[in-house]
Amino acid sequence: MTDNKQLAKLEFVAFCIEQYKIATKQTGCEVEQLFRQRGVIDFLIDNYEVLHTQGEQAIMNEIEGYLKHHQQ
């Protein structure tokens, strides 16, 4: 994977953390911890090609769906 592609994926993950933080009124640290514990970061990176083309609400819906299906 090229450095540019890696950077784009990391920026996308950061964007998703920020948007989820705003939507759920949590801190960035809380969201980052939740995403790491539940595998959301890997999900976002693995599905970057499809997800990054969607709008904010669609991405949030995907994250919510992922979290519901991957509860601890």
Contacts in CASP RR format, 6 or more apart in sequence:
PFRMAT RR
TARGET T0000
AUTHOR 0000-0000-0000
METHOD contacts of the structure
MODEL  1
MTDNKQLAKLEFVAFCIEQYKIATKQTGCEVEQLFRQRGVIDFLIDNYEV
LHTQGEQAIMNEIEGYLKHHQQ
8 48 0 8 1.000
8 52 0 8 1.000
9 44 0 8 1.000
9 45 0 8 1.000
9 48 0 8 1.000
12 44 0 8 1.000
12 48 0 8 1.000
12 51 0 8 1.000
12 52 0 8 1.000
13 35 0 8 1.000
13 41 0 8 1.000
13 44 0 8 1.000
13 45 0 8 1.000
16 35 0 8 1.000
16 40 0 8 1.000
16 44 0 8 1.000
16 59 0 8 1.000
16 63 0 8 1.000
17 28 0 8 1.000
17 31 0 8 1.000
17 32 0 8 1.000
17 35 0 8 1.000
18 28 0 8 1.000
19 56 0 8 1.000
19 59 0 8 1.000
19 60 0 8 1.000
20 26 0 8 1.000
20 31 0 8 1.000
20 35 0 8 1.000
20 60 0 8 1.000
20 63 0 8 1.000
21 27 0 8 1.000
21 28 0 8 1.000
21 30 0 8 1.000
21 31 0 8 1.000
23 60 0 8 1.000
24 31 0 8 1.000
26 34 0 8 1.000
34 40 0 8 1.000
34 67 0 8 1.000
35 41 0 8 1.000
35 44 0 8 1.000
37 72 0 8 1.000
38 66 0 8 1.000
38 67 0 8 1.000
38 70 0 8 1.000
38 71 0 8 1.000
38 72 0 8 1.000
39 70 0 8 1.000
40 63 0 8 1.000
40 66 0 8 1.000
40 67 0 8 1.000
43 63 0 8 1.000
43 66 0 8 1.000
44 51 0 8 1.000
44 63 0 8 1.000
47 62 0 8 1.000
51 59 0 8 1.000
51 62 0 8 1.000
54 62 0 8 1.000
END
